[in-house]
Amino acid sequence: MVRFVNRKFSNQYKATIGADFLTKEVQIDDRIFTLQIWDTAGQERFQSLGVAFYRGADCCVLVNDVNVMKSFENLNNWREEFLIQASPSDPDNFPFVVLGNKTDVDGGKSRVVSEKKAKAWCASKGNIPYFETSAKEGFNVDAAFECITKNAFKNEPEEEPYMPDTIDVAGGQQQRSTGCEC
């Protein structure tokens, strides 16, 4: 989230407490979208806060560390928890995107979740788009967020430009004001 919005990376890791969010305007094709990106805490002790942050979401991004099997194994729980708490109108077709992050760590030697395994999981859940990313190096972050944006807004109708109605306050005739009679 920080890499995408601020183009920065910090080695100073701070666990998310509750939730954090950032906004960013992006242009895709000829449309401008304002994204409000929420980072909700991955720790179970904050799970009960999810309902307040998940309702009204247009897309859910599930992120796992490719170097930690437990984070990959938790994807299913987080997906199910999101669907329960967000209560989308069409849960079978709600857009998800999965990011396998930290591909840069140790030159890939620490990796325990293969791209093949992650893609197979995504396919089993309805062909969820999958991206391998490195927040540290910025690898694939923009491509992932372009996909996230497209998925979030694919069901949104194209907005018509706002054109206010014209009101003829003079009733079609020229009138002279002689003062206020309020």
Residue pairs with C-beta under 8 A, 6 or more apart in sequence:
1 20
1 22
1 37
1 39
2 8
2 9
2 10
2 22
2 135
3 9
3 135
3 136
3 138
3 141
4 24
4 37
4 141
4 142
4 145
5 22
5 23
5 24
5 37
6 22
7 138
9 135
9 136
9 137
9 138
11 136
15 41
15 43
16 39
16 40
16 41
16 42
16 46
17 41
17 46
18 40
18 41
18 46
18 49
19 38
19 39
19 40
19 41
19 46
19 49
19 53
20 38
20 39
21 36
21 37
21 38
21 39
22 36
22 37
23 34
23 35
23 36
23 37
24 34
24 35
24 37
25 32
25 33
25 34
25 35
26 32
26 33
26 35
26 145
26 146
26 149
27 33
28 146
28 149
28 150
31 153
31 158
33 149
33 152
33 153
35 145
35 148
35 149
35 152
38 53
38 57
40 46
40 49
40 50
40 53
40 54
41 49
42 71
42 74
42 78
47 81
50 81
50 82
50 85
50 86
51 85
51 86
54 60
54 82
54 85
54 86
55 85
55 86
55 87
56 86
57 82
57 86
57 88
58 95
58 152
58 153
58 156
59 95
59 96
59 97
59 148
59 151
59 152
60 79
60 82
60 86
60 94
60 95
60 96
60 97
61 96
61 97
61 98
61 99
61 144
61 148
62 75
62 78
62 79
62 82
62 96
62 97
62 98
62 99
63 98
63 99
63 101
64 71
64 72
64 74
64 75
64 98
64 99
64 100
64 101
64 113
64 118
65 71
65 72
65 101
65 102
66 72
66 100
66 101
66 102
66 103
66 105
66 111
66 112
66 113
66 118
66 132
67 102
67 105
67 106
67 110
67 111
67 112
67 113
68 112
68 113
69 112
69 113
72 100
72 112
72 113
72 117
72 118
72 121
75 98
75 121
76 121
79 96
79 125
83 91
83 94
86 94
88 94
92 126
93 126
95 151
95 152
95 154
96 125
96 128
96 151
97 128
97 129
97 130
97 131
97 144
97 147
97 148
97 151
98 118
98 121
98 122
98 128
98 129
98 130
98 131
99 130
99 131
99 132
99 133
99 144
100 113
100 115
100 118
100 130
100 131
100 132
100 133
101 133
101 134
101 135
102 134
102 135
102 136
103 111
103 132
103 133
103 134
103 139
104 134
104 136
104 137
104 139
105 111
115 130
115 132
118 130
118 132
119 130
122 128
122 129
122 130
129 147
129 151
131 140
131 143
131 144
131 147
132 139
132 140
133 139
133 140
133 141
133 144
134 140
134 141
135 141
